């Protein structure tokens, strides 16, 4: 919410409820994984767009998605309905999102002006509706509990569902579309089935949020509706949030340049296009198995420690990929498993850290803005992904890449350098930022104590900024 309203003390949630909430991430990631892993590939290999045009469209739409995220976050923070603040977006937005998603994949093949225009319109429509659903969904996690340890567990469950979605998409999408003919009709049919499943998962998550999304104790008064200047000040004074934004920028750069290049690597370097999807599915499987372990480490030690350890795996994996990418498949799979373990840690820790920045920012500025923070984080993530995707399209064009053609040795060598060197630099950036992250379990407990004390001292105040050290420091 915006402003300070005392919430009930953190309480334990049942495993069934955690799983139901986490199921929403399965739905969100069915959309996300298909768009992230295969949409650029679909544009070039199925629709026949040039790499430059496809990359430019993808980048523009993702940047648009990023721009609207904080706006939707601010709008969701001000929403008051009898169904709650965030749940209505899931309940009412699930079906339109599914329809818009399918429309992206039933376009006519070619490289005409009409096709480019239809591609732009359909992609922008999908990104807008995706933001309208995904930002409120992610915001629920800062609302249903304020227990930092519970958030770590829930982040682990979320990531298991997210990775299961990645596995399902990676393992089945290409074979299924090929089974139905491989054209735009086949792609539309297959992604339509995924979209129906995704909508059902989002509705389940909305129902599971239940009374914890109630707004009955939060009247929409002027006191808890600060102006844009105060909101911007609250974001800029939130050091923990700024570090998390840097982490998502660096990690998005690393993941985009590796995962998107992986499909091209297996198709054009190893001459085994089918194994690209298999490799992504195997990575997702390893990441799913590792997610509960990283959640345990984050809960028992700290999220910072788990992120530092996981980023170490990530960095080592990129170095080994560059050195041994010409090796046999057994070696490649071992390196991909190492990368998957690192990716699992960054995903679990990142989404466990984000809700904690809500209380940190509330303590610093006196303003609690759950959905605005989530929207800002997703804005940074998508902006980085959009810039990275656009840069990748430009890079592929600049190194002489031509879709569905034999690539030169020079092009394949530059492809390998790009998918190893850029992710390594991004991962090193994540490691350095994680090193200075200021919130550990003890600090978060003191944050909640300080906020509770402030509520008792100023029960009618919309919130005051920090003027003294945290209790226990």
C-alpha positions, 0 to 999 in steps of 0.5 A: 500500500501507499502510506503506513498502515499497521499490518498483522504480525507475520504468521506461518502459511500452510504449504497448500496455500504457498503452492497455490500462490506459487502456481501463478508463477507457472502461468506467468512463466508459460508466457514469459518463457515462450516469449523469451526463448522462442519469440525471436526465433519464431520471428526469424525462422517461421515468419521470415523477418530479418534478424534486424527487424525482429530484434528491433520489434522485440526490443521496442515492445519489451521496453514499452512493457518496462515503461508501463510496469511502474505505472501499473504498479502505482495504479494497483497500489491505489486500487480498492475493491471488495475483491482486494487490491491486486486480485482483480487484475488477475481475475479479469486480465487472465482471459484477454492476456491469453487471447493477445498472446495467441494473436502474436503467433497466427500472423501470415509469413513474409517480410512485408510492411503489413506483416511488420505492422501486425507484428508490432501491434500484436506484440505491444498488445501482449506486453501491455496485458502481460504487465497488467497481470504480472505486476499485481501478481508479483506484488501479492508476495509482499502483501500476504506475509512480512516474514522474511524466512517465509518469503524465502520459502515462497520464493523457492516454491515460485521458482520451482513453478517458474522452472517447471514452466520453462521445462514444459516449454523447452521440451515440448514447444518445438516438437509439438509445433513440428508435429502439427506442421511447423507453420503459424497455425501450428504455433498458434494452436500449441501456444493457445493450449499453453495460454489456457493453462496459464490463465487457470494457474493465475486464477488459482493464485488469485483465489489463494491470496484470499483475505490477505489482499483485503483493503478494508483497513486501508481507506483511500485517504489523501494521507496514504496517497502521496504525490509523484514527487514523494513517491520518487523520493521514496524510491531513490532513498531505498538503497536496498531497492537500488541494489536489487535494480542493479542486480536485475539489470546485470542478470537480465543481460547475462541470461538473455545473451546466453539463453537466446544464443543457445538455440542458434548455437545448436542449430548453426554451430552443432547442426542439431537444432532439436537439441537446443530445446532439449538443452533448455529443458535439461537446464530447467530440470536442474534448476528446479531441483536446485531451487529448494536447496537455494531457498534453504540456504537463503533461509538458514544463512541469508539471501545475500550469501546464497546469491553470492554462492550461486553467482560463483557457479554462474561465472564459472559456467560461462568461463567453461562454456567458452573454453570447452564449447567444442567438446562432446555433449556430455561435457556440454551438459555438465557445463549447462547443469552448472549454469542452471544451478547458478541461474536457480540461485539468482532467481530464488534470491532475487524474488526473495529479496524484492519484498524485503525492500518494501519494508526497508523503503517504508522505514527509510521514507515512511511510504509503503508502496508494494506494487510500485516497487514491484513495477519498478523492479520489473521495469528494470528487468524488462528494460534490460531484457529489451535492450539486450534482445535488441542488441543481440539482434544487431550483434547477429546482423553485424557478425554476418548471421543470416537465418536458415543459411550456412554460417561462416566460421568467423560468424560462429566464433563471434557467436560463441564469444558473444554468448560467453563474454557478455554473460560473464561480465553481467554475472560479475556485476551481480556478484559485486552488487550482492556483496553490498546488499544491506538486508540480512535476516536480523536486519529485516526483523529490526525493520519490522520492529521499528515499523511496529514501534512507529505505528504505536507512537504515531497511530494516525500518521501516514508514515515517517521517514527513518530518524534513528538507527534500527532497534538492536543496532 
